[in-house]
């Protein structure tokens, strides 16, 4: 289950080097998210995503992820898969998704 999420995301490589200052997310689910990014990244690229959820505590997520699909259009759209979410991070995402979906019903 996914829901809309428009928020700024910072992208880093696993060693901490910045890949993209800011990109925008489009949606989020417990397995991953869709991102709008300026430059295309190859499928399989490892990333660390730094972001926060609206109305969540001020602690940022720093999630190890990898690119699982990429499409170049007027902007680039990436699908990223989260790798090994902690129970705490998983619960934060589940609560967010459920709260957004509850507001829609």
Buried (B, 14 or more C-beta within 10 A) or exposed (E): EBBEBEBEBBBBEEEEEEBBEEBBBBBBBBBBBBBBBEEBBEEEBBBBBBBBBEEBEEEEBEBBBBBBEBEEEEEBBBBBBBEEBEEEBEEBBBEBBEBBEEEEE
